[in-house]
């Protein structure tokens, strides 16, 4: 059987744009008639997704699979690291948690996971024409090279030619690309087949002399300069530019920016409306007077609740709720809203803490992690949430704790809680909640024309692909893909 041809995108640093370049290539290859699939051996992110089989994977590879027009599979991201502290992460292998590890422990043992990585890769290799691999961080992290399983180490295992992406938006892109190439070993440099400059704003002609010098220094062609593309595509993690306070509009939603916030894409449906502001707030002085307060998901509920308390934001949220401002908690945020959180087995580090007491449930963490897709209908709700009653929702759950009776959606007064990520994604749900918020202010919310989420998402992938196709020497990319290493 003919095996897929690989091509790998690595970056000079985190957030250089590797994930979106991979997504664009997946889309381009699919548009050109190839069966393309993404692959990232090890991903570190708090934005994750649950597949139809109930397996957890990084959201970046979900985006790339969608761009390729295929169903996400955990094989596309066999190892997911979800940080639980500054020095440790939950290690998820093939969609299931293997436990929490300190970074030093994982560093010592991660090469033992290579057989599982390669089993996932070989499985995809038999089903697709092209595999677009993504690196992590930078291949020039010389302290990590001896046990690398995600950058040049993975490229060697897959025999994948490598394209190196540099971020000109943060400056020093020529130094980024040349310095990274200079720190590669001789055999690694033989795998490097081209460079890409990403996130450029301005006139490309002013870069030409620099591009020529770069090619002389690095000894590989620069395949193109990709412009800064304003495409509305899910971001990978908390490096996202979305996580900021962009000012207040007619309807103002304050999302508490917890230190280990996860799945903040839950609130993207509200960002589509010009009259709605979605502000990510991490300081009490910036809380303001929002129309809705949201406590999002988090990988470390107890630790982040302590932070919420110490920062003064818990008092701000409680005061707002007492004055009638509606509050929504999703997953970890839902757990915080209850009476108590207990972690007797150390699933997230152990301990017990009083919750905010805005909902009647308590939460107990268990060793078994809930991972499932879910769908249903909103129960009969009241107040600003009344318009949600009976509407369909569809999403997924990822949580260690069990809370109360496990109803999908719980309301007490102006406080709503749910474990369901993607609760607001289904057609009509976000507009119904926004209409309720507007009515509470004596106003009318106008959502405009009916929103087709699937068509909108497809258009964004097409927009990204068009920009990258126009910027890159795709003939050369295909040549590199065919020749391999």
N, C-alpha and C positions, 0 to 999 in steps of 0.2 A: 504494500500500500504506500502511495506517495505521502511523504510527511510534509507538514507545513514549513514554510520558509520563515525564519525569524528576523526581526529587526528590533533593535533596542534603543530606547531613548534614555539617556542619562543627563544629569544636570550638574552645573557647577556649584549648586547649593540647594537647600530646601526652598521651595516656592519659586523656583526659576521658571515654572510653567510646564514641567514635564507631563503632568497629568492631562492637561488640556491639549498639548501637542499630540500625546498618544490618542486622546479621544478624536482629534481631528484626523489623524492617520487612519484610525479604525473606520471613520465615516468615509474617508476618501477611498480606501480599499474596497469598502462595501459598495460605494457608488460605482466603482470601476468593475464590479462583478465578481469580486473575490469574497470568499468566506473568511472574515477576519475575526480574531478574538484577542482580548487583552490578557496580560499576565503580569503580576507583580508578586514575586516570591514572598516578600515580607513588607508589610505596610504598617506604619505606626499612625493611628488616627483614632479619634473618638467619634467620628461620624461613620456609623456602620449601618448595615442593612441585613435583613433576614430573608433568605431565599425561600422559595416555595417548599423546600425540604426542611425548613427550620434551621438552617445553618447560617452562621454569621460571617460576613465578609466586609472588607473596606468599601466605602461608598464610591471611591474614585474608580474602582474597577466596574462597579455597577453602571456608572456614567459612561464609561468606555464601552461596555457591552451594549448599552442602549444606543450609543452612537453607531455601533456596528450592526444594529438591528437584530440582536440575539438576546436570549434570556441570560441573565446573570447566573453564574455558577461559582460555587466556592472554590472550584479548581483554579479559577482565575486569580485567587489571592489565598494561597494555602496557609500563610502565617499572618495573623493580625495581632499587633501589640496595642493594647489599650492602656495608656498611662494611668496609674492609680496614685502616683506620687511623683516627685521630681527624680526619684531614683529607682522606680519600679513600675511594672506593667502587668496586666493580666495577659497571659499568653494563650492565644486561640489558634488551634491547629486544625485545619480542615473543617472549620466552622464550629468547633467545640472547645470550650475552655480547658486548658491543661493546668490551670492554677496561676497564682501570682508569683513573679520572680523579680528579684532585684536585678538591675542592669548588669552587674558583675557576674551574677549567676547565669543569666541568659547568654552573656558573651562567651562564657566558658563552654556552654552546652549546645549552642545553636547549630553547630555543624552536624550534630546528630540528627537534625531534621532534614538534611539534604535528601535522603531517600524518599521522604514524603513529598518534598517539593518537586522532585523529579517525576514521581508517579503522577502528580497532578499535571505537570507540564507535558509528559509523554501522552497522557490521555487526550489533552487538547490537540496535541500535534497530529494525532490520527484523524481528527474530525474537521480541521480547518485548513485553509490554504496559506494563511498568513497569521503569525502571532506577533503582536506588538507588545514587546516587553518594556516595563518601566523600572528604572532604578529608584534609589532612595537617597536623599541627601546628596552627597558627592562621592565620586570614586576616588577622590584625592584625600580622603580621610585616612591617612597613612597609619594611624593607630589602630584601625579596624581591619586592615587588609588581610591579616593572617586568617581571619575567620569570616571573610566576606561571603555572604550568600545572596546578595541583592543587587550589587553593581557589577564590577568586572568578574567577580566570582561566578555570578549567575550567567553572564555573557559567555564565559568559557564553557560552562555546563551545557548551555543551549547552542553553542557555536553561533552566536548572534553578532553580526556587525553592529557597531555602536555609533549613534549620532549624539553629539554633546551639545546641550542647550545652555546658553548663557542669558542672564537677565540684564538687559541694558537699562531697564527702568531704575534699578538700584545703583547704577553707575559702575565704572571699572570693568566693563564687559570684556575688553580685550585681555586685561590682566586675569580675569576669571578663567577665560578659555585657555589662554597660554599657560597660566600657572597650573591649571588642572592637568593639562596634557603633559607638562613637564614633570609632574609627580607620578605619572604612570610608569610602570615598568616597561621594558622593551617589548615583552609579549603582549602587554595590555595596549600599548600604542599601535601595534599591528592590527588590533581589533577596532581601533577608532577610525572611522571612514568619512567623517564629516562633522562640521559644526553648524549650529543654528543660533542666530541672535534673535532673542524673543522680547516682546513687549516694547517695540520701538514706536516712538511718537516723533513724527517730523519727516524731513526730506532724506530719503535713503542715499541720495547722491553724495551727501557730505561724509558718508561712511566709506566710500569706495577705496580711498587710499589706505585706510585702516584695514579693510577687508583683505586687500592684496598683501599687506605686511603680515597679517594674521596667518594667511595661507602659507606664506614663506616660512613662518616660524613653526607652525604646527604640522606642516607637511600634508595637510588634507584640505579638501575644498570647503569653503563656506557655502552651504546649500541654500542659504537665503536669510532674509531679515523679515521676521514676522511682526506685523503691526500689533499694537495694543488693541485687542479685540473686545468690544463691549457686547459679549454674548451672555445671556442669562442662563448659566449652567451651574449646577450644584458644585459648591466648593468642597474641598477635601476635609479641612480641619480648621482649628482656631486661628490659623494664619490668615483666614479669610478677611478680605476687606469689608465684608458685610458687618463684622462685629464692631460697630462703632455707633456713636450717637450722631445721627445726621440731621438733627433739628426736628422741630415739632410741626405737624400739619393739622388739618381739621379734626381728624381722628388720630389719637396718639397712643401707641402701644409701647410699653416699656418692658423689655425682656431683660431679666436680671442676668448679667454676664458672669456666671459662676466660674471659678478658676478652672474647673475641668468640665466645662459645658460640652454636651454631646448632642448630636443630631439637631443642630440649630436650623437645619433645612426644614424642620417642622413649620417654621414661620414664614417661609418664602411666599406662600399664597397671599399673605397680607401685603407683601412688598410690591405687588403688581398694580396697586391703585394709587393714583396721583394724590388723592386726598388723605392718604394714610401714611403715617410715619411709624417705622419699626425701629425703636432705639434700643441699643444694647448698653445697659447701665451697670457700672461697677463701683460707683461712688454715691454715697447718700446725697451729697450736694447736687448731683445731677438727676435725682429721681423725678423732680417736678410734680406735675399734677396730671398723670396719664388717665386716659379713659379705660385702659385695660392693663393689668399687670400680669406678666407671665413668668413663672418659675420653670425653666426648661429642664431637660435631662442632664444628668451628670454621671460620670463614672465613679465618683466618690461622694456619695450622698452625705454621710456623717461629717466628713472633713469639710465639704462645701457648705453644709448647714452651720458649722462652727464659724466659717468665714463670713457667712451671711449675717450671723449674730454679731461678730466682732466688728464688722464694717459699718454697722448701724442700719443696713438695708432691711434686716428683718423687722426692725421697729417701724420703718417707713412702709413696708408692705402691710404689716398688721394695722397700722393707723389708717392706711388707705382703705383696707377691707372694712374696717369699723365704720368708716364714713360713707360706705356704699360703693366704692370703686370695685368693679368685678375683678377677680383674681382667678387665673387658670394655672394649674400645675400639671406638667407632663412627665411621666416616668419618675425620675429622681425628684423632680419638683413636686409631684403628687405625693411622694413619700414624705417630703419635708412638711407638707401642709397638715399631716396627721398629728396624733397625740404623742407618739413615741416611735423611735427607730432603734431596733436592737440587732446586733451582729454577734450572736453568741459563738459562732464557729470561725470567726475571723475571715469571712468571705471578702470583706473590704477593709480588713485591718482590725476588726473587733471593736467592742465597746457598745455603749448605749447612750442615747441622747433624747431629751424631750424635743418633740416636734413643735410646730407653730400653733397647733391646736385649732386650726381653721376648718379642718375636716375631722370626722369622728373616728377614723380608722387608726390602727397601729400597724407597724411594719416590722417583720422579722426576716432577716436575711437567712437564706439557706444555701447549702453547698450546690444544689441543683439550680442551674440557670434557666429561666424561662426564655425560650427562643421560638417564636412562631409568627406566621402571618395571621391576620385577623380581619374580620369584616362583620358588619352588623348595622343596626339602626340606632340613632340616638333615642334614649328614653324620653318620656315626657318631662320637659324642663320648664323652668319659669324665669321671669325677669328678663334680663338682656339675652339670656340663652334660649328663650322660648322658641325663637325661629328655627332652632336646630332640631326641635322635636320631630321625630320620624324620618329625618334625613338619613341617607345611607353614608357610611364611612368605610374606609378600607385602609389598613396600615399594617404595622407589625409591632411586636413586643420584644424587648430585650431587657431583662432585669433579674437581679438576684433575689430581691425581696418579695414577700407575699403580704398583701395588705387587705385586711378586712374580708369582705365577702367576694372580692375579686370582680365586682361589677365593672364593665368596660368603661363606663362614664358615671361619675358620682357628683352630685350637687348638694351643697348645703348653703342656702341663701345665695349670696353673690359669689360663692367660691365653687369652682368646678375642677375636678381632678380626673386623670385618665392615664393608663399605662400605654396607650396607643400612640406610637409615632406615626406621623402622617395623618393625624386625626382631621386636619383642616384641608387636606389635599383634594378630596372628592368634589365634583362639580356642585356648586351651590352652598357648600358649607361655610367657607370664609365670607362670602357676601351676606349670608344669613346672620352671622355673628356681628359683622360690621353694621348691618342694618339695625340690629338691636342696640348696639353702642350709640349709633347716631340718634335713634329714637329716644334714648335716655337723656340726650341733650336737647331734645325738642327739634331735631333736624332729620332730614331724609338722606339716606345714603343711596347714591346712584352708581351701580357697578358698571354701567355702560353696556356695550354689546356682550352677548353671551361669550364666555371664555372657554375655548377648547384647549384643555391642558395638553393633550397628546399632540395636537397640531402645533401648538406653541413650542413645545419641547423639540419637536422635529425640526422646526424652522430655526431654532437656536443652534442645533447641531449642524444644520446646513450652512448657517452663517459662519460658524467657526471653520468648517471644512473649506468653504469658499475662500476665506481669508488666508488660510494656511496653504491651500493649493496654489493660489496666486503668488504667494511669497516664496515658496520653495521651488527648487529645480526638481520637479517630480520625476522627470526622465532620469535624472541622476539617482534619485531615491530608489526607483525601480531597478536601476542597474546594480546598486549596492545590495538590494534585496536578492536579486538573482545570483550575484557572484558570491555572496556570503563572505566567509573569512578563509 
